[in-house]
Amino acid sequence: MRFAFNEEQEALRDAARSFLTDHSSSQQVRTAMATETGFDPDVWKRMGAELGWTAIIIPEAYGGLGLTYVELVALMEEMGRALVCAPFFSTIGLAANALLVGGTEEQKQRFLPGIAAGETIATLAFAEANGRWDASGIETLAVPDGTGFVLNGTKTFVLDGHTAEVIVVAARHGGSRGEAGVSLFVLPASTAGIERRLLPTMDQTRKQAEIVFRDVKVPASALMGNEGEGWSVLGRTLDLAAIALSAEQVGGAQQCLDLSVEYAKQRVQFARPIGSFQAIKHKCADMLLRVESARSASYYAGWAASVDDPELPALASLAKAYCSDAYFHCAAESIQIHGGVGFTWEYDVHLYFKRAKSSEVFLGDATYHRERVARQIGL
């Protein structure tokens, strides 16, 4: 087992950091988040067509690069550091993973090449207004109708749901409960009966939407896997997404530390830099400890995903729980170190604080994931 990136993986990280330095600067992030779409179409196109990031975990048979989750973790960490505004996580971390885990061969051939080329934006719609992230939170109904199905329900907290061209949606059959009776469907966002609305959110760097399904008729070919057995696919997809998100959180936490150290060197009080004060030193040291521990958890979970380790569910939850806490702690401490200016619009710290909070609760907060691990090990 090798706990270090190889030469090619390091090259990917370096190239990503160089590109994002030029195309995800503070000003560019602020410009993108102020738009309704939430991203720069030209930068998004270059991520796919030029850099091949959207093809990273998609097999070569579907137009991808066929790389592993280790490469994706390395890339997501750099994206988190740069606070990237792009539909990458929704398209690759959520929708593409769902198709790879549970899509039929026909569905993979239809949707994955466009995703790999960066031409298709996709997302996963599963959470609802009840705020639950487990199977019991799925209330949207899928009613058999001839050879197809009719979907009715409302999905919320859907990342990039207002701009996605392909939607993977989770619904359950009438009378079912829990993990039983859940099915996944993949369909174009232009399907009749789908209504989408952009939601106002605290974190403006990551857009979310509400999607309403009103008597949406879908053919049998839209069903992913076996009818009523979709939770195994969705559960696996959410584990993989949690690992990708944990890597992004590590990058954000690292940037909060870097911003704090740089400010502590420059800000002078009582004729000396505030970084020379013991209290500030202690805060930065504690942040460093949390960042490095979070990085270890995320990297290990990414390795487990790349080799299909049977402990993946527990490792995904452990990584998500620890990285969520670490990111939010570092963002909050960074604001404290910056003082009153930390939450002013001119400084970037508040943007990371908001992303840290939204990432903490998305896919389940630390408490949810710790309880999940406890159940998995029989406690």
N, C-alpha and C positions, 0 to 999 in steps of 0.2 A: 504494500500500500504506500503510495507516494503522496505526501502532504505538501507538495509544492507544485506550482505551475511549471509546465515544460516550456521550451523555447518558443514554440508556436503560440501557446496561450499567453505568455508574457508579451509577445508581439501584438496579439489582439488587444490586450489591455492598453499598451502604449499607443496603438493606433486609435483606439476609442477615446483615450484621454486627449490626444492631440486634436481629433475631430471635434470633440465636444467643447474643448477650450475655444475653438473658433466659431462654433455654431450653437452653443448653449451657454453663452455668457449671461451675466446678470441682466443686461439690457434686453437680450434676445428672449430670455425666459419671461420677463415682464411684458414684452410685446406679445408673445405667443399666448400667454394666459389671459390677456385682455380681449382676445378674439373669441367668437362664439364656438369655433371649432376646437380651440385650445392648442393648436400646433401650427407650425409653418409647413405648408404642403411641400415646398421645395426641399427642406431639410429632411422631411419624412421620406420623400422619394429617393434622396441620396442614401439614406440609411439602408434602403432595400436594394435599389438597382445598382448603386455604386459600391457600397460597403458589404452588402450581403448579410446584414444583421438579421433581417427577417427570415433568412433561410437557415439560420445557424443550427437548429435542432431538427429541421425537417429532412427526412431521408432523401438521398439523391434521386430515388425513383419518382419523387414528386417535385423535383426541381430544386431541392435543398442542398445544403452542404454536408448533411449527415454527421455533424459534430455532436458532442455529448453535452450533458447538463453542466459539466465543469466549465466549459466555455461560456455557457449562458450565464452562470453565476458570476464569472469574471466580468462579463459585459454589463450585467445588471448593477454590479457594484459601482462601475464608472458612471452609469446613468444616474444612480442615486446621488453620487457626489456632485454631478452637474445639474441636478434637479431638472432632468429632461422633460420637456413638454412634448409628448408624442404618444400615439396610440399603440406603443410597442408592447407594454405589459398586457393590455387587454387582448391584443391580437395574438401574441406569441405565448405569453404566460398562461392565458385563459383559453381562448378559442382554439388555437393550434394544438395545445396539449389535449384538449377534449377530443379533437378529431383524431389525433395520433393514438390516444388511448382506446377510444370506443367507436370511431367512425368506420363505416363500411368501406370496402375498397372503392366503390363507386363515389362515395362522398369524399374520400381522400383525393381521388383523381380530379374531382370537380373543383374542390375548394383550395387544397394545399398549394398547387402551383402558383395561383394568384397571390396567396399569402407570402410564399417564399420570395416572389419577385417584388414584393412591396407594393403591389397593385391593389390589394384587397385589405380593407380594414375590417376586422371581425371582433366579436366580443362574446362573453358568456353572461346570460341573464338567469340568475337563480335566486338571489336574495329578494325578500319582499318586505312589506311595511312592518311586519312583526319583528324585524331586526334579528332573527335567528339565523345562524350560519350552519346549522345541522339539517338533517333530512326533514325534521318535523316543521321546519320553516317554509317548506314548499307547499303552497296552497293553490297555485294555478292549476286548473283542471284540463285534462286531455281526454276528450270524449270520442270514442270510436264512431266514425261516420262513413259507412260504406267501406271502401278500401283505404281510407285515410283517417284523419283525426280533426277535431275542432278544438282549438285552444281558447280558453277564457281565463283572464287573470291580470294582475298588475305586478310587474317587476320594478324594483327600485335599486338605487345604488349601483346601477349598471355602468361600468367604466366605458367611456366613449360610446355610450349607447345611442347618442344622437347623431353620430357620424358613421357608425359601423354600417357596412354593406352586407355583412353576414352575421346572423345571430344564432348562437347555440342556446336553447332555452330548456329549462327543466320544468316539468309538469307532472302531476300525479293523476292517477285514475280514481274515479269516484269511489268512496268507501274505503280507500287504502289509508294506511297510517305509517308513520316512521319511514324506514328505508324501503319498505315494500311498496310496490306500485308506482315508483318514480320512473319516468322515461325522459330521455333526452331527444331533442329534435334540432336539426340544423336547417335553416331556411333563410332566404334573402330578406333583408330588412324592408324591401319594397313590397312584400306580400300584403295583399289586401286585408284590412282589419287591424294592422299594427299602427299604433299612435305613439309618437315619441316626444318627450319634453325634457329640455335641459333643466337640471336642478341647480338652484343657488347653493353653493357649498363653501365651507370655510377655506378649504384648500383649492385655490383657483388654478393651481398648476396641474391639477388632474380632474378633468371634467367627468361628471356623473349625470346619468339621465334616468328618467322614469319611462318605462315602456309598458303600454297597455295593449293587451291582446283581446280584441272583441270579435268573437266568432271567427277566428282566424282558421281557415281551412288549409290543412297541409296534407300532402300525399304520403302514402306509406313509405316512399323512398326517403322522406325526411327523418324517419325514425332511426336513431343511432343504437345499434345493437338490438337486443330483445325487448319487447314491450314489457314494461313494469320492472325491468332489471337494470335501470340506468344508474342507480345510486353507486354501484361499484365503480362505474366509469367516472361519475361526478366526484366521488370521494377521492379517487386517485388523482384526478385533475386538480382538485383543490389542494392536495398535498404538494404536488409539483408547483402549483402557483404560489403556495406559501413559501417554498424554498426560494423561488425567484424573487419574491417580495422581500424576504429576509436579507438577501444579498443587496438589494437596493437600499434597505434600511442601514446596512453596514456602511455603504458609501456615503449616505447622508450624515450618519453619526460621525464619520471621519472628517467630513467637511466642517461640521460644527466645531469639532476639536481644533482643526486647522485655523478656522476663522477666529476662534477664541485666543489661541496662542499668538496669532499675528496681532490682534488688537491689544493683548496684554503687553506686547513688546512696545507698542506705539503710544498707548495711553499713559500719560504722566500725571501722577498725583503726589503732592508733597515732595516735588522735585525728583521723583524717581518713577520708572515704569511700574505700573501696577503688577506686572508679572513677577516683580521681585518680592512681592508680599506673600507671606506663607499661606494665607487663606486662598489666594488665587492659584498658587502652586498645587495645593491639595486638590482643588477642583479639577485642574487640568490632569493631574495624575490619576484621579478617579475616573475621569472621562476616558483616558487612554486605556486603563484596565478594562473598562466596559466595552470599548471598541474592539480591542484585541480578542476578548472572550467571545463577543458576538461574531467576529470574523471567523473564529475557529468553529463555532457552531454552524454557521452558514456554509462554510467550505465543506465540512464533513457531511452535511445534509446533501449538498450538491454532488459530492462523490457518491453517496449512497444512491442518489437518483440515477447517476450514470451507469451504475452496475446493477440496478434493480435489486437493491438490498431489501430483504424481507422486513427489516426494522424501519423502513422508510416512513410509515405514518407517524411513528413516535418521534423520529428524528426531525421530520417536518414541523411537528408541533413544538418540539423543544427549540428549534431554530427560530420559529416565528415568535414564540413567547419571549425568548431572551433578547432577540434583536429588536422587538417592539419596545421593550423596556429600556434597552440601551439607547436607542435612537431618541426616544422622548426625553430621557434623562439628560442626554448630551445637548439636545436642543434647548431644554429649559435652563441648564447650567450656562450655556453659551449666552443666553439672554441676560442672566445674572451677571456674568463677567462683563458684558457690554454695558450694563447699567441701563439708565433710562433710554438711551438711544437704541437699545437692542430691539425694541418693538416699534420703532419708527419706520416709516415707509422707505426711507433712504437706505437703510441697511437690509441685507439679505437674510439676516438671522430669523426674522419672523416668518419668512417663506419656508424655511426648513422646519421651524416649529410647527407650522400648520400641516406640512406634508407628514411630519412625524406623527401627529395626532391622527390624521386620516388613515395613515398606513397602520397605525396601532389597532384601530377598530376594524379595518377591512379584513375580511376572511377570518374574523374572530380575534378578540383581544387576548392578552397574555393569560388571564384567568380562565377563559374558555379552553385554551390549548393545554394549560396545565391540568385542568380537570379531564380533558380528553386523554392525556398521557396516563393519568391515574387510572382511568377506566381500562385502558389498554393493558396495563400491567396488573390489573386485578385488585386495585386498592379501593 
